[in-house]
């Protein structure tokens, strides 16, 4: 049974999607960096900076959602 209350924690499969979000952020920013390298002839710096930005942004989102899920599950365990 799925809990649809506003404060309920997300199902495990929703949290499993976080890995794909991290991967998409890294690939997306790396692609933009690669495009900048090709367009402005700055290789390899655009790709490197794009990949770093993707990793940092993706990890930030990953940790933010994981902390929120952890707080929700801890609140549920106390109830």
Secondary structure, 3 states (H helix, E strand, C coil): CCCCCCCCCCCHHHHHHHHHHHHHHHHHHHHHHHHHHHHHCCCCHHHHHHHHHHHHHHHHHHHHHHHHHHHHHHHHHHC
